[in-house]
């Protein structure tokens, strides 16, 4: 049924993030079907938008790349407006925004989403690894903007929240002198 389509579409999306051959097209195709079946589901909409940006990433047609990315981010932004407290939707937008080239000017959206998720990390509550990911990525953005002290606090938090995780290891590297 519809929920199965959603799960399969998200699985293909996650493979597309890893740049598995043809996964972005498969994700796009399955999530389009899921959207028809679940038109009011903000998660389907967010993953569909993200899949669209990855189809553009994987496309050879330069002319359609930018318009395809813009359509995708518009769907993701719509999903956030539909359900601004949805952790999955916010994570999709943050990660998608960070993955796009700088000229799409999505860093502000990533910062907005990561700050929101960080502020909610204990009240939602986020899984430890997700909370560590949020802290680490927010730390990276703060470091980029020149707030090294805040970045260090966030890297230390990432280490604390999920010791032994990939996020903790990356944070330890960023904290090394």
Secondary structure, 3 states (H helix, E strand, C coil): CHHHHHHHHHHHHHHHHCCCCCHHHHHHHHHHHHHHHCCCCHHHHHHHHHHHHHHHHHCCCHHHHHHHHHHHHHHHHHHHHHCCCCHHHHHHHHHHHHHCCHHHCCHHHHHHHHHHHHHHCCCCCCCHHHHHHHHHHHHHHHHHCCCHHHHHHHHHHHHHHCCCCHHHHHHHHHHCC
